[in-house]
Amino acid sequence: MKKATLNIIKGTVLSALLFFSTSYMFVLYRISPITMGDTYTMKIGFPFIYYRQFQLSGSPFLNTEWNVKMLIFDVFIYWVFITGLFLYYKKRTSVLK
């Protein structure tokens, strides 16, 4: 039982690292000068967009929008997918030994 709990914790850490890395890559892509046009827009999140920063035409101010529900969906999807793959890999490698 202790080994299974440790594997779930390791999977959770891996999924968190992947989630943070993916979100950071979206930020880096959106702040590059190539993606800028007349008005500024930044969207963060994969597969669902959970943060938007945008500028309305003719306004010097930036508007922000958080969608906490989509953030929770994104975190849950990453956790299920990565932790599931990690547990499958651990189970598969223990059977082969």
SULCOR-V863768 format. One record per run of one state. SS is the DSSP state (hx for helix, st for strand, lp for the rest). FROM is the first residue (numbers start at 1). TO is the last residue. Records with the same first field share a line. If there is no record, write none. Layout:
# SULCOR-V863768
SS->FROM-TO + FROM-TO
This chain:
# SULCOR-V863768
lp->1-1 + 31-32 + 36-40 + 45-50 + 56-61 + 67-67 + 97-97
hx->2-30 + 33-35 + 68-96
st->41-44 + 51-55 + 62-66
